[in-house]
Amino acid sequence: MPHITWEAPFCAEGNNCFRLGTDAAGNGYIAVAGAEDRPITDSVAALRALILEIKAGKADHLL
């Protein structure tokens, strides 16, 4: 697994915390906090768009 630099966890009241990360090649990762050894990978832009929609309350049922 590549070395991933994780950002601070995003947490909402009553929900799981999740983290965004990037590797040296610019790939984006998302994982539930505490399960960073099993991330989902996609482009940073796609993951950031997902997080923004979740934080806006549009998709909180996905996590």
VEXTOR-575411 format. One line per 3 residues: for each residue x, y, z of N, C-alpha, C. Coordinates in Angstrom, 2 decimals. Example, Ala and Ser with C-alpha at 12.3 -4.5 7.8 and 13.67 -1.06 7.14 Angstrom:
<dodos>
13.19 -5.69 7.80 12.30 -4.50 7.80 13.20 -3.30 7.80 ~ 12.85 -2.25 7.08 13.67 -1.06 7.14 12.90 0.03 7.87 .
</dodos>
This chain:
<dodos>
0.85 -1.17 0.00 0.00 0.00 0.00 0.90 1.24 0.00 ~ 0.54 2.26 -0.79 1.35 3.48 -0.81 1.24 4.23 0.51 ~ 2.20 5.09 0.78 2.13 5.93 1.97 1.05 6.99 1.74 .
0.08 7.03 2.63 -1.04 7.98 2.53 -0.92 9.00 3.64 ~ -1.01 10.27 3.28 -1.04 11.35 4.26 -2.50 11.68 4.52 ~ -2.95 11.43 5.76 -4.36 11.61 6.12 -4.60 12.99 6.70 .
-5.73 13.60 6.34 -6.18 14.84 6.95 -6.86 14.51 8.27 ~ -7.13 15.54 9.07 -7.86 15.33 10.32 -9.24 14.74 10.01 ~ -9.78 13.92 10.91 -11.09 13.31 10.67 -12.21 14.35 10.58 .
-13.19 14.07 9.71 -14.43 14.83 9.65 -15.44 14.03 10.46 ~ -16.03 14.65 11.47 -16.99 13.95 12.31 -18.27 14.78 12.42 ~ -19.39 14.11 12.40 -20.67 14.76 12.63 -21.31 14.11 13.84 .
-22.13 14.85 14.52 -22.77 14.32 15.72 -23.59 13.07 15.39 ~ -23.29 11.97 16.05 -24.03 10.74 15.87 -23.64 9.94 14.64 ~ -22.62 10.36 13.90 -22.20 9.65 12.69 -20.77 9.16 12.83 .
-20.38 8.28 11.93 -19.00 7.84 11.87 -18.11 9.00 11.44 ~ -16.86 8.95 11.87 -15.87 9.91 11.41 -15.17 9.31 10.19 ~ -14.81 10.13 9.24 -14.10 9.65 8.08 -12.96 10.60 7.78 .
-11.98 10.09 7.00 -10.78 10.86 6.70 -10.49 10.85 5.22 ~ -9.95 11.97 4.73 -9.45 12.07 3.37 -7.94 11.99 3.41 ~ -7.36 11.38 2.40 -5.90 11.32 2.32 -5.43 11.38 0.89 .
-4.15 11.65 0.72 -3.53 11.64 -0.61 -2.19 10.93 -0.52 ~ -1.75 10.40 -1.65 -0.42 9.80 -1.71 0.48 10.68 -2.57 ~ 1.73 10.28 -2.72 2.71 11.10 -3.46 2.33 11.26 -4.93 .
1.54 10.34 -5.48 1.14 10.42 -6.88 -0.12 11.28 -7.07 ~ -0.68 11.80 -5.98 -1.86 12.65 -6.08 -3.18 11.90 -6.07 ~ -3.16 10.59 -5.80 -4.39 9.83 -5.69 -5.10 10.20 -4.40 .
-6.42 10.21 -4.43 -7.21 10.53 -3.25 -7.76 9.28 -2.60 ~ -7.90 9.32 -1.28 -8.40 8.19 -0.51 -9.41 8.69 0.50 ~ -10.36 7.83 0.86 -11.29 8.10 1.94 -11.42 6.83 2.75 .
-11.52 6.98 4.07 -11.67 5.83 4.94 -12.41 6.26 6.20 ~ -13.09 5.32 6.81 -13.68 5.56 8.12 -12.51 5.68 9.09 ~ -12.55 6.67 9.98 -11.49 6.84 10.96 -11.32 5.55 11.75 .
-10.09 5.10 11.87 -9.79 3.85 12.54 -9.66 2.68 11.59 ~ -10.06 2.86 10.35 -9.97 1.79 9.34 -9.19 2.28 8.13 ~ -8.15 3.07 8.38 -7.37 3.65 7.30 -6.61 2.60 6.48 .
-6.53 1.38 7.00 -5.87 0.30 6.24 -6.79 -0.26 5.16 ~ -8.05 0.20 5.09 -9.01 -0.26 4.09 -9.67 0.92 3.40 ~ -8.90 1.80 2.74 -9.49 2.98 2.14 -10.16 2.70 0.80 .
-11.03 3.61 0.40 -11.58 3.64 -0.95 -10.78 4.70 -1.68 ~ -10.43 4.45 -2.92 -9.62 5.42 -3.65 -10.37 5.95 -4.87 ~ -10.13 7.20 -5.18 -10.70 7.88 -6.34 -9.91 9.17 -6.51 .
-10.30 10.02 -7.41 -9.61 11.29 -7.55 -9.93 12.16 -6.34 ~ -9.01 13.03 -6.00 -9.23 13.94 -4.88 -10.47 14.79 -5.13 ~ -10.66 15.24 -6.35 -11.82 16.08 -6.67 -13.13 15.33 -6.44 .
-13.18 14.07 -6.84 -14.41 13.29 -6.65 -14.69 13.06 -5.17 ~ -13.65 12.74 -4.41 -13.85 12.51 -2.98 -14.23 13.81 -2.26 ~ -13.59 14.92 -2.62 -13.92 16.19 -1.98 -15.37 16.57 -2.30 .
-15.82 16.36 -3.52 -17.21 16.65 -3.88 -18.16 15.80 -3.04 ~ -17.83 14.53 -2.84 -18.66 13.66 -2.02 -18.74 14.18 -0.59 ~ -17.59 14.54 -0.03 -17.56 15.04 1.35 -18.37 16.33 1.48 .
-18.24 17.23 0.53 -18.99 18.48 0.60 -20.49 18.23 0.56 ~ -20.93 17.28 -0.25 -22.36 16.94 -0.31 -22.82 16.32 1.00 ~ -22.01 15.46 1.59 -22.36 14.84 2.87 -22.45 15.92 3.95 .
-21.44 16.79 4.01 -21.44 17.84 5.03 -22.60 18.81 4.84 ~ -23.10 18.96 3.62 -24.25 19.82 3.36 -25.56 19.13 3.72 ~ -25.49 17.88 4.17 -26.68 17.15 4.58 -27.42 16.47 3.46 .
-26.81 16.40 2.29 -27.49 15.81 1.14 -27.32 14.31 1.03 ~ -26.33 13.75 1.73 -26.07 12.32 1.55 -25.58 11.67 2.83 ~ -26.01 12.14 3.98 -25.49 11.59 5.23 -25.90 10.14 5.47 .
-26.89 9.67 4.75 -27.31 8.28 4.90 -26.32 7.31 4.23 ~ -25.35 7.81 3.47 -24.39 6.93 2.80 -23.34 6.41 3.74 ~ -23.06 7.10 4.84 -22.00 6.67 5.75 -22.57 5.99 6.95 .
</dodos>
